[in-house]
């Protein structure tokens, strides 16, 4: 098989949560542990940082990877999902895994793992850990796929655990209360390993404190100790930060939610400094995270006239920030290309959307996508008016054709909407 055929095989032969939802998730770690033993425990060959959370874990993971790269380490980075190319998930110093490695790994491993019937994420995680060992990385930043306790990344024993925040998401699998979801994500807390909690809540704090105490893990709640005292959006994108210690620096990642992510990341960096892994905060690294690590889709500007921005925010926690930021953009006409998937709190998210926008309701290329007509009907209940389009590309082209140079087009609602947009519309 060539690379394209190998990816098609992975998508079609291994069940994928991203494509089919709950049926693409194997509960428990039995298959992961069997794969790990077969490949001779590759994760034991490098140090790691483990990052979980409902929102922000991707931004924090890429930020930490950029800091570690700036310090001269060979850094592995494992994230999900990808937007354009499968290889985005597995990077070393920002460079995606080679096509040749993906093909060779699947070809050689297939006789063993086919009998196990692993999920897409299980085989991808095994591939990532093997690639990091093959590339002799010094340290890897590992983003949790779903939850934490039973996520197949949870076989690692990291030097640091980070849980960015908790909000209601994947409630059919993780629980329908903040405390229940926190319990699942707290599963990454390991004996004696420090843990940073980015944002806490009266329902989640006791859960984290209990698990940390039980595991003998030092715990720090980042929002109790703000290291960022101001964050000012820059006209050309990005944010200017001032820290509690008086340092000033620019961060490349835009979005109001990045202030909390940056505070979380700074606390994680301080912990890595205390362990002797880092010597200092490299503030210049904040201004080139995308260039250094390949991050995409976080309040990313695609063009200026008309202004086109996409963001992968897809749940109520993310949209509390996105809705405010969208409203703050000065424009002649606001146009929103919007779609969601079925396991999200669609009504709550749509209640946050601005009513003064023209909507281009659409669906992503995934079985989990809500039909565009259904999205339109839900939107009408909240005073949102617009047209329906069967693909993201068609919706974006229509928005672009309707726009003048002073308009603002926002594309989002789902990671998969942004992924389709990146693949076909730009």
C-alpha positions in Angstrom: 0.0 0.0 0.0 1.1 3.6 -0.6 0.5 6.4 1.9 -3.0 7.3 0.7 -4.1 3.6 0.7 -2.6 3.1 4.1 -4.6 6.1 5.5 -7.8 4.7 3.8 -7.1 1.4 5.4 -6.7 2.9 8.9 -9.9 4.9 8.5 -12.0 2.0 7.1 -10.6 -1.0 9.0 -10.1 0.4 12.5 -13.2 1.9 14.2 -12.8 5.7 14.7 -14.5 7.7 17.4 -14.0 10.8 15.2 -16.0 9.2 12.4 -18.6 7.0 14.1 -18.7 8.3 17.7 -19.0 6.0 20.7 -18.8 2.8 18.6 -15.3 3.8 17.6 -14.0 3.8 21.2 -12.8 0.6 22.9 -13.4 1.0 26.7 -10.5 -0.1 28.8 -6.8 -0.4 28.3 -6.5 -4.2 27.5 -5.8 -3.7 23.7 -3.5 -0.7 24.4 -1.5 -2.8 26.9 -1.3 -5.7 24.4 0.0 -3.4 21.7 2.4 -1.8 24.1 3.9 -5.2 25.1 4.1 -6.3 21.5 6.2 -3.2 20.6 8.3 -3.6 23.7 7.0 -0.6 25.7 8.2 2.2 23.4 6.9 5.0 25.8 9.5 4.0 28.3 12.3 5.2 26.1 11.5 9.0 26.5 10.2 11.3 29.2 6.8 12.8 28.7 4.3 15.5 29.7 0.6 14.4 29.7 -2.1 17.0 28.9 -5.8 16.5 29.4 -8.8 18.8 29.5 -12.1 19.7 27.8 -10.8 22.8 26.1 -7.3 24.2 25.6 -5.3 21.0 25.8 -4.1 21.4 22.2 -3.0 24.9 22.6 -1.2 24.1 25.9 0.4 21.0 24.4 1.8 23.0 21.4 3.0 25.8 23.7 4.9 23.4 25.9 6.4 21.7 22.9 7.6 25.0 21.6 9.2 25.8 24.9 11.0 22.5 25.0 12.2 22.8 21.4 13.5 26.3 22.2 15.5 24.7 25.0 17.2 22.5 22.5 15.4 19.2 23.1 14.3 16.8 20.4 10.5 16.9 21.2 7.8 14.6 20.2 4.2 15.9 20.0 1.1 13.7 19.8 -2.2 15.5 19.3 -5.6 14.8 17.8 -7.6 15.2 15.6 -5.8 16.2 12.5 -7.2 18.9 10.2 -5.7 18.1 6.8 -3.3 15.3 6.9 -3.1 12.3 9.3 0.6 13.0 9.9 -0.2 16.2 11.8 -1.0 14.0 14.8 2.6 12.8 15.2 5.5 15.3 15.1 9.1 15.6 16.1 10.3 19.2 16.5 7.3 20.3 14.5 8.0 18.0 11.5 5.2 15.4 10.8 5.9 11.7 10.8 7.1 10.6 7.4 4.7 8.9 5.0 7.2 6.1 4.6 7.1 5.4 8.4 3.3 5.3 8.5 3.2 2.9 5.6 5.9 0.7 7.0 4.5 0.6 10.5 1.0 -0.4 9.3 2.4 -3.0 6.9 4.6 -4.7 9.5 2.2 -4.4 12.4 -1.0 -5.4 10.6 -0.6 -9.2 11.1 -0.5 -8.8 14.9 -3.0 -6.0 15.6 -5.8 -7.1 13.2 -6.7 -10.0 15.5 -7.0 -7.5 18.4 -9.4 -5.2 16.5 -7.9 -2.0 17.9 -9.6 1.3 17.4 -8.1 4.0 15.1 -6.8 5.9 18.1 -5.2 2.8 19.7 -3.2 1.9 16.7 -2.3 5.6 16.1 -1.1 6.0 19.7 1.1 2.9 19.3 2.5 4.3 16.1 3.3 7.6 17.8 5.1 6.0 20.7 7.1 3.8 18.4 8.0 6.7 16.1 9.2 8.8 19.1 11.4 5.9 20.2 12.6 5.5 16.6 13.5 9.2 16.4 15.1 9.1 19.8 13.1 12.0 21.2 14.3 13.5 24.6 10.8 14.2 25.7 7.2 14.1 24.3 4.1 16.1 24.9 1.2 13.7 24.8 -2.3 15.1 24.5 -5.1 12.9 25.8 -7.6 11.8 23.2 -10.8 11.4 25.2 -11.3 11.7 29.0 -8.1 10.4 30.7 -8.6 7.4 33.0 -9.3 4.9 30.1 -7.6 6.8 27.3 -5.0 4.8 25.6 -2.3 7.5 26.2 -2.7 6.8 29.9 -0.1 4.0 30.0 2.6 6.7 30.3 4.2 7.9 33.6 5.0 11.5 32.8 7.2 14.0 34.5 4.2 16.3 34.7 0.4 16.1 34.2 -1.7 19.0 33.1 -5.5 19.2 33.2 -6.5 22.5 31.5 -10.2 22.7 32.4 -13.5 20.8 32.7 -16.8 21.5 30.9 -19.7 19.4 29.8 -18.6 17.5 26.7 -18.8 13.8 25.6 -21.4 13.4 28.4 -22.6 10.1 27.0 -19.2 8.6 27.7 -17.6 10.7 30.5 -20.6 11.5 32.7 -23.2 14.2 32.7 -21.8 16.3 35.6 -18.6 18.3 36.0 -17.6 16.2 38.9 -18.0 12.9 36.9 -16.0 14.3 34.0 -13.3 15.6 36.3 -13.1 12.1 37.8 -12.3 10.6 34.3 -9.8 13.3 33.5 -8.2 13.0 37.0 -7.3 9.5 35.9 -4.1 10.8 34.4 -2.8 11.8 37.8 0.0 9.4 38.7 1.7 8.6 42.0 4.1 11.3 43.0 3.9 13.1 39.6 3.1 16.9 39.9 -0.2 18.0 38.4 -1.3 21.4 37.2 -5.0 22.2 37.1 -5.6 25.1 34.7 -9.1 26.1 35.7 -11.1 24.8 38.7 -14.7 24.9 39.7 -16.4 24.2 43.0 -17.6 20.8 41.6 -14.2 19.8 40.2 -11.7 21.0 42.8 -12.6 18.4 45.4 -12.3 15.7 42.8 -8.8 16.7 41.8 -7.7 17.3 45.4 -8.9 13.8 46.4 -7.2 12.0 43.6 -4.0 13.9 44.0 -3.9 13.2 47.7 -4.6 9.5 47.1 -1.8 9.4 44.6 0.7 11.5 46.6 0.9 13.9 43.7 1.7 17.6 44.3 -1.2 19.7 42.9 -1.4 23.3 41.9 -4.5 25.2 40.8 -3.2 27.7 38.2 -6.2 30.0 38.6 -5.4 30.5 42.3 -2.0 32.1 41.2 -2.5 34.2 38.1 0.8 34.7 36.3 -0.8 36.6 33.5 -2.2 40.0 34.7 -3.2 41.4 31.3 -3.8 40.2 27.8 -4.3 42.7 25.0 -5.3 41.5 21.5 -3.0 42.9 18.7 -4.3 44.4 15.5 -2.4 42.0 13.3 -3.4 39.0 15.4 -1.9 37.5 18.5 -1.9 38.8 22.1 0.4 41.1 24.1 0.8 39.7 27.7 2.0 41.3 30.9 2.9 38.9 33.7 2.7 39.3 37.5 6.5 39.6 37.5 6.4 42.5 35.0 7.6 40.6 31.9 6.0 41.6 28.6 5.8 39.4 25.6 3.7 38.7 22.5 1.9 35.4 22.0 1.1 34.2 18.4 -2.1 32.4 19.3 -5.2 34.5 19.2 -8.5 34.0 21.0 -9.8 35.4 24.3 -9.5 31.9 25.7 -5.7 31.9 25.2 -5.2 34.1 28.4 -6.2 31.1 30.5 -4.2 28.7 28.4 -1.1 30.8 28.7 -1.5 31.1 32.5 -1.8 27.3 32.6 1.3 26.9 30.3 3.4 29.3 32.4 2.7 27.3 35.5 3.6 24.1 33.7 6.8 25.7 32.5 7.6 26.7 36.1 7.2 23.1 37.2 9.5 21.9 34.4 12.0 24.5 35.5 11.8 23.3 39.1 12.6 19.7 37.8 15.6 21.0 35.9 14.1 20.1 32.5 13.9 23.8 31.5 16.2 26.6 32.6 13.9 29.5 32.0 10.8 30.7 30.3 11.6 31.5 26.7 9.1 34.3 26.0 10.1 34.5 22.4 8.8 31.0 21.8 5.2 32.1 22.5 5.3 34.3 19.4 6.2 31.4 17.0 4.2 28.4 18.3 2.5 27.7 14.9 5.7 28.0 13.0 7.5 25.8 15.5 4.9 23.1 16.1 2.5 23.3 13.1 -0.6 24.2 15.2 -3.6 25.3 13.1 -7.2 26.3 13.7 -7.0 28.4 16.8 -8.6 31.8 15.8 -6.6 31.4 12.6 -6.8 34.2 10.1 -7.1 32.9 6.5 -7.4 36.2 4.6 -7.9 39.9 5.4 -10.4 41.3 2.8 -12.9 40.0 3.6 -11.6 39.0 7.0 -11.9 35.2 7.2 -11.1 33.4 10.6 -11.7 29.8 11.6 -11.6 28.2 15.0 -12.0 24.6 16.2 -14.0 25.5 19.3 -16.9 23.0 19.4 -18.5 23.0 22.9 -20.1 25.3 25.4 -16.8 26.0 27.2 -15.1 27.1 24.1 -18.0 29.1 22.8 -18.3 31.2 25.9 -15.1 32.9 24.7 -15.7 32.6 20.9 -19.1 34.2 20.9 -17.7 37.3 22.7 -14.7 37.5 20.4 -16.8 37.3 17.3 -19.0 40.1 18.5 -16.0 42.3 19.2 -14.8 42.2 15.6 -15.7 45.4 13.7 -17.2 44.6 10.3 -19.9 45.6 7.8 -21.6 42.3 7.7 -20.9 39.2 9.9 -21.2 35.9 8.1 -20.9 32.6 9.9 -20.3 29.2 8.3 -21.5 26.8 10.9 -22.1 23.2 11.6 -21.8 20.8 14.6 -21.7 17.1 15.5 -24.4 15.2 17.3 -22.7 14.5 20.7 -22.4 18.2 21.6 -24.8 20.5 23.5 -26.0 22.1 20.2 -28.8 24.2 21.7 -26.7 25.8 24.4 -23.9 26.6 21.8 -26.4 28.1 19.4 -28.0 30.2 22.1 -24.7 32.0 22.4 -24.4 32.8 18.7 -24.9 36.4 17.5 -28.4 37.1 16.0 -27.1 39.9 13.7 -25.1 37.5 11.5 -26.0 35.9 8.2 -25.6 32.1 8.6 -24.5 29.5 6.2 -25.5 26.2 7.8 -23.6 23.2 6.8 -22.3 19.7 7.8 -18.9 18.2 7.9 -17.9 15.0 6.2 -18.4 12.7 9.2 -21.2 10.4 10.3 -21.5 12.4 13.5 -22.4 15.6 11.7 -25.9 17.0 12.2 -27.7 17.6 8.9 -27.6 21.2 7.8 -31.4 21.4 7.8 -31.5 20.3 11.4 -28.9 22.9 12.4 -30.9 25.6 10.6 -34.1 24.5 12.4 -32.4 24.7 15.8 -30.9 28.0 14.9 -34.3 29.5 13.9 -35.5 28.8 17.5 -32.8 31.3 18.6 -33.5 33.9 15.9 -30.7 32.8 13.7 -31.4 33.0 10.0 -29.5 31.6 7.0 -29.3 29.2 4.1 -28.3 25.5 4.0 -25.4 24.0 2.2 -24.5 20.3 1.9 -20.8 20.8 2.2 -18.5 23.2 4.0 -16.8 24.1 0.8 -20.1 25.2 -0.8 -21.1 27.1 2.3 -17.8 29.0 2.4 -17.8 29.8 -1.3 -21.3 31.2 -1.0 -20.3 33.3 2.0 -17.3 34.6 0.1 -19.4 35.4 -3.0 -21.8 37.4 -0.8 -19.1 39.4 0.9 -17.6 42.8 0.4 -14.1 43.6 1.5 -15.3 44.9 5.0 -17.2 41.8 5.9 -16.1 39.2 8.5 -16.6 35.4 7.7 -16.2 33.1 10.6 -16.0 29.3 10.0 -16.5 26.9 12.9 -18.8 25.1 15.2 -16.9 21.8 14.9 -13.3 20.7 14.5 -14.5 18.7 11.5 -16.0 21.8 9.9 -12.7 23.5 10.1 -10.9 20.4 8.8 -13.2 20.3 5.7 -12.6 24.0 5.3 -8.9 23.6 5.4 -8.9 20.7 3.0 -11.2 22.1 0.3 -11.9 25.7 0.6 -8.5 27.5 0.8 
